[in-house]
Amino acid sequence: MHVKTDGLAGWRTLDWRHVYFDGVYVDITAFSDPVTLMSASSNVELHEMRMDGDMMQMRHADELFIEAGETYTMRPGGGFHLMLLCGGKIN
C-alpha cells in the first residue's frame, strides 16, 4: 500500500473554557490500493464538517475512504479535517 500526504495547513482556536484546539488539513493520495483512514492517535480525531441549513456542523467521523488513484483534499469550509485535541489550559 502506498499513501502520500501533502499540503499541510492548520489553525489554532480557543474555546469558551480557554482550552486550545488545532485543526489540520492535508491532502491524502491512495496510489495502488484504496485506503480508509479509520483513526488517529495521540489526541487526534477525524472530524467532518457540513452545512445544516445556515449552520456549520462539526462531528467526529469514524472513517474516510479514498479510492485507489484518488486524492482527498482537506480544506476549510466543509468536509474532513484532523482535530488535534491539545487539552492544555492557556493562562
N, C-alpha and C positions, 0 to 999 in steps of 0.2 A: 504494500500500500504506500503510495506516495502522495503526501499532502504538503501544500505550501501556504504559508501565511505571509501577508504583506500589507502595507498601507495602514500601519498602526496609528490611531488617533485616540484622544481621550479628553476627559474633563473631570473637574472636582467640584462638588457641591456640599453645602451644609444643610442638614435637615433641621427641623424645629428643635431638636434636642442637642444641637451642636455636635453631632456625630458626622464625620465626613465620609462621603461615598465617592468612588471613582468609577466612571464608565469608560469602557474601552470598545472601540470599533476596529475591526480588522477584516481583511479580505482572506477568505479561505478557499483554496482551489483543490479539488479532488482530481487526481490525474487518471490512473489506470483503473481504479475501483471506486464505487460510491463510498462515501463516509457519512457517519452520523455522529455529530458532536452531542454526547449524552450528558456530560457533566464537566465541571471544572473543580479544581481543588484549591485549598488554601484560601478560604474565604472569597471565592469567586463563584458567581451564579450566572447562568444563561437566562437572559430576560428577553421578552418580546413586547414591543410597543405597537399599539394600533389605535386608530381613532374609533371612538364610540360616540357618534353624533359629533358634537363640537368639543368633546373632552378626550384628551390623550390618556390612554390606559396603559400601565406597565404591569406585566405579570411574569412570574417565574415560568420558564419553559423547560420541559423535560428533555427535548432534543431538537437538533437542527440537522436535517438530512440534506446532503449535497450529492447530486448525481455525478458519476464519472465524467470528466471533461468539463465540468461546470465550475464556476466561481461564485460564491455567495459573498456579496459586499455589504458589510455592516456600516451603516451611516446614520447620523442623527435624522430624526423626523419620522421614524417608524421602522418596523422590522426588528431584527435581533441585535443585541449588544451583550457584552460581558460586563457585569457589575462587580467591582472589587469592593467588598464589604470590609473596609478598614477598621471600623468599630472603635477607633480611638477618639476620646473626647478631646476637643480643642479648647484650651483655656485661654 
